Amino acid sequence: MYDLLLGTLLTVKSEKDANKSEEEIFADALDSTIAMLAEDKKLKNTFVGKYYVPYLAAMKAQGHSRTLAYFVLHKGGNPVALKWLTVNSDKLKSLAEWAKAYQPATR
């Protein structure tokens, strides 16, 4: 189900998305995907649910998911994302520092 989720969120647009760029829509879709993954009770007992989802949820909670979205887009060759990352280099640095210091919650 999750294999198709991000792609689906990118194609289904509402009126509130009318003035958003494709990059902003991607960032919003990534936020929604992380939220859905974090809420999935069945996923919690899987490897992904134990290790990756908490990391992504914590990243989102700290306000770094938009920066991650633009970083992913940049790695895919998106020139708009490179410009965003250049203008928001402080956010990219903050994400890197957060990721380096991240400690998973003890179980």
Contact map, one row per residue, 1 for C-alpha under 8 A:
11111000000000000000000000000000000000000000000000000000000000000000000000000000000000000000000000000000000
11111100000000000000000000000000000000000000000000000000000000000000000000000000000000000000000000000000000
11111100000000000000000000000000000000000000000000000000000000000000000000000000000000000000000000000000000
11111111000000000000000000000000000000000000000000000000000000000000000000000000000000000000000000000000000
11111111100000000000000000000000100000000000000000000000000000000000000000000000000000000000000000000000000
01111111110000000000000000001100100000000000000000000000000000000000000000000000000000000000000000000000000
00011111111000000000000000000000000000000000000000000000000000000000000000000000000000000000000000000000000
00011111111100000000000000000000000000000000000000000000000000000000000000000000000000000000000000000000000
00001111111110000000000000001000000000000000000000000000000000000000000000000000000000000000000000000000000
00000111111110000000000011001000000000000000000000000000000000000000000000000000000000000000000000000000000
00000011111110000000000000000000000000000000000000000000000000000000000000000000000000000000000000000000000
00000001111111000000000000000000000000000000000000000000000000000000000000000000000000000000000000000000000
00000000111111111100000000000000000000000000000000000000000000000000000000000000000000000000000000000000000
00000000000111111100000000000000000000000000000000000000000000000000000000000000000000000000000000000000000
00000000000011111100000000000000000000000000000000000000000000000000000000000000000000000000000000000000000
00000000000011111110000000000000000000000000000000000000000000000000000000000000000000000000000000000000000
00000000000011111111000010000000000000000000000000000000000000000000000000000000000000000000000000000000000
00000000000011111111000000000000000000000000000000000000000000000000000000000000000000000000000000000000000
00000000000000011111100000000000000000000000000000000000000000000000000000000000000000000000000000000000000
00000000000000001111111110000000000000000000000000000000000000000000000000000000000000000000000000000000000
00000000000000000011111110000000000000000000000000000000000000000000000000000000000000000000000000000000000
00000000000000000001111111000000000000000000000000000000000000000000000000000000000000000000000000000000000
00000000000000000001111111100000000000000000000000000000000000000000010010000001100000000000000000000000000
00000000000000000001111111110000000000000000000000000000000000000000000000000000000000000000000000000000000
00000000010000001001111111111000000000000000000000000000000000000000000000000000000000000000000000000000000
00000000010000000000011111111100000000000000000000000000000000000000100000000000000000000000000000000000000
00000000000000000000001111111110000000000000000000000000000000001100110000000000000000000000000000000000000
00000000000000000000000111111111000000000000000000000000000000000100000000000000000000000000000000000000000
00000100110000000000000011111111100000000000000000000000000000000000000000000000000000000000000000000000000
00000100000000000000000001111111110000000000000000000000000000001100100000000000000000000000000000000000000
00000000000000000000000000111111111000000000000000000000000100001100000000000000000000000000000000000000000
00000000000000000000000000011111111100000000000000000000000000000000000000000000000000000000000000000000000
00001100000000000000000000001111111110000000000000000000000000000000000000000000000000000000000000000000000
00000000000000000000000000000111111111000000000000001001100100000000000000000000000000000000000000000000000
00000000000000000000000000000011111111100000000000000000100000000000000000000000000000000000000000000000000
00000000000000000000000000000001111111110000000000000000000000000000000000000000000000000000000000000000000
00000000000000000000000000000000111111110010000010001000000000000000000000000000000000000000000000000000000
00000000000000000000000000000000011111111000000010001100100000000000000000000000000000000000000000000000000
00000000000000000000000000000000001111111000000000000000000000000000000000000000000000000000000000000000000
00000000000000000000000000000000000111111111000000000000000000000000000000000000000000000000000000000000000
00000000000000000000000000000000000001111111000000000000000000000000000000000000000000000000000000000000000
00000000000000000000000000000000000000011111110000000000000000000000000000000000000000000000000000000000000
00000000000000000000000000000000000010011111110110000000000000000000000000000000000000000000000000000000000
00000000000000000000000000000000000000011111110111000000000000000000000000000000000000000000000000000000000
00000000000000000000000000000000000000000111111011000000000000000000000000000000000000000000000000000000000
00000000000000000000000000000000000000000111111111000000000000000000000000000000000000000000000000000000000
00000000000000000000000000000000000000000000111111110000000000000000000000000000000000000000000000000000000
00000000000000000000000000000000000000000011011111111000000000000000000000000000000000000000000000000000000
00000000000000000000000000000000000011000011111111111100000000000000000000000000000000000000000000000000000
00000000000000000000000000000000000000000001111111111100000000000000000000000000000000000000000000000000000
00000000000000000000000000000000000000000000001111111110000000000000000000000000000000000000000000000000000
00000000000000000000000000000000000000000000001111111111000000000000000000000000000000000000000000000000000
00000000000000000000000000000000010011000000000111111111100000000000000000000000000000000000000000000000000
00000000000000000000000000000000000001000000000011111111110000000000000000000000000000000000000000000001000
00000000000000000000000000000000000000000000000000111111111000000000000000000000000000000000000000000101000
00000000000000000000000000000000010000000000000000011111111100001000000000000000000000000000000000000000000
00000000000000000000000000000000011001000000000000001111111110000000000000000000000000000000000000000000000
00000000000000000000000000000000000000000000000000000111111111000000000000000000000000000000000000000000000
00000000000000000000000000000000000000000000000000000011111111111000000000000000000000000000000000000000000
00000000000000000000000000000010010000000000000000000001111111111000000000000000000000000000000000000000000
00000000000000000000000000000000000000000000000000000000111111110000000000000000000000000000000000000000000
00000000000000000000000000000000000000000000000000000000011111110000000000000000000000000000000000000000000
00000000000000000000000000000000000000000000000000000000001111111100000000000000000000000000000000000000000
00000000000000000000000000000000000000000000000000000000001111111111000000000000000000000010001000000000000
00000000000000000000000000100110000000000000000000000001001100111111100000000000000000000000000000000000000
00000000000000000000000000110110000000000000000000000000000000111111110000000000000000000000000000000000000
00000000000000000000000000000000000000000000000000000000000000011111111000000000000010000011001000000000000
00000000000000000000000000000000000000000000000000000000000000011111111100000000000000000000001000000000000
00000000000000000000000001100100000000000000000000000000000000001111111110000000000000000000000000000000000
00000000000000000000001000100000000000000000000000000000000000000111111111000000110110000000000000000000000
00000000000000000000000000000000000000000000000000000000000000000011111111100000110010000000000000000000000
00000000000000000000000000000000000000000000000000000000000000000001111111110000000000000000000000000000000
00000000000000000000001000000000000000000000000000000000000000000000111111111100100000000000000000000000000
00000000000000000000000000000000000000000000000000000000000000000000011111111111110000000000000000000000000
00000000000000000000000000000000000000000000000000000000000000000000001111111100000000000000000000000000000
00000000000000000000000000000000000000000000000000000000000000000000000111111100000000000000000000000000000
00000000000000000000000000000000000000000000000000000000000000000000000011111110000000000000000000000000000
00000000000000000000000000000000000000000000000000000000000000000000000011111111110000000000000000000000000
00000000000000000000000000000000000000000000000000000000000000000000000001001111111000000000000000000000000
00000000000000000000001000000000000000000000000000000000000000000000000001000111111100000000000000000000000
00000000000000000000001000000000000000000000000000000000000000000000011011000111111110000000000000000000000
00000000000000000000000000000000000000000000000000000000000000000000011001000111111111000000000000000000000
00000000000000000000000000000000000000000000000000000000000000000000000000000011111111100000000000000000000
00000000000000000000000000000000000000000000000000000000000000000000010000000001111111110000000000000000000
00000000000000000000000000000000000000000000000000000000000000000010011000000000111111111011000000000000000
00000000000000000000000000000000000000000000000000000000000000000000000000000000011111111000000000000000000
00000000000000000000000000000000000000000000000000000000000000000000000000000000001111111000000000000000000
00000000000000000000000000000000000000000000000000000000000000000000000000000000000111111111000000000000000
00000000000000000000000000000000000000000000000000000000000000000000000000000000000011111111100000000000000
00000000000000000000000000000000000000000000000000000000000000000000000000000000000000011111110000000000000
00000000000000000000000000000000000000000000000000000000000000010010000000000000000010011111111000000000000
00000000000000000000000000000000000000000000000000000000000000000010000000000000000010011111111100000000000
00000000000000000000000000000000000000000000000000000000000000000000000000000000000000001111111110000000000
00000000000000000000000000000000000000000000000000000000000000000000000000000000000000000111111111000000000
00000000000000000000000000000000000000000000000000000000000000010011000000000000000000000011111111100000000
00000000000000000000000000000000000000000000000000000000000000000000000000000000000000000001111111110000000
00000000000000000000000000000000000000000000000000000000000000000000000000000000000000000000111111111000000
00000000000000000000000000000000000000000000000000000000000000000000000000000000000000000000011111111100000
00000000000000000000000000000000000000000000000000000000000000000000000000000000000000000000001111111100000
00000000000000000000000000000000000000000000000000000000000000000000000000000000000000000000000111111100000
00000000000000000000000000000000000000000000000000000000000000000000000000000000000000000000000011111110000
00000000000000000000000000000000000000000000000000000010000000000000000000000000000000000000000001111111000
00000000000000000000000000000000000000000000000000000000000000000000000000000000000000000000000000001111100
00000000000000000000000000000000000000000000000000000110000000000000000000000000000000000000000000000111110
00000000000000000000000000000000000000000000000000000000000000000000000000000000000000000000000000000011111
00000000000000000000000000000000000000000000000000000000000000000000000000000000000000000000000000000001111
00000000000000000000000000000000000000000000000000000000000000000000000000000000000000000000000000000000111
